[in-house]
């Protein structure tokens, strides 16, 4: 079974994070996280491609977490 580590922010007041296991603050990463939120709100198959070590598994985990959170959210 795979185990995931959560990286904590070293400062006393960590920044507001949408995804706790993904660390970074570049414009490119923010764009990817925006896309994660967009695809999580839709129901379709998704293929994540990229070089080894680029975080594909973290992104897949973030998408699954978003989908699960939306399914648990109460209906208004």
C-alpha positions, 0 to 999 in steps of 0.5 A, a space after each residue: 500500500 502506498 503512503 503519502 506524506 504531508 509536508 508542513 509549512 515551516 513558518 508560524 502562519 502557514 499560507 492558506 492552502 487548498 491542497 495540503 500535500 502539494 507545496 509550492 507557490 508558482 503561477 504554474 502550480 496555481 494554474 494546475 491547482 485551478 485545473 484540478 478544481 475544474 476537472 474534479 467538478 466533472 464526471 469523466 475519465 482523465 489521463 495525467 501524463 508527464 515525466 517521472 517525478 513531476 507530481 502526477 500521483 499528487 495531482 491524481 490524489 488531489 483530484 480524488 480528494 476534491 471529488 470525495 469532498 464534493 460528494 460529502 458536501 450537504 445540498 443546500 
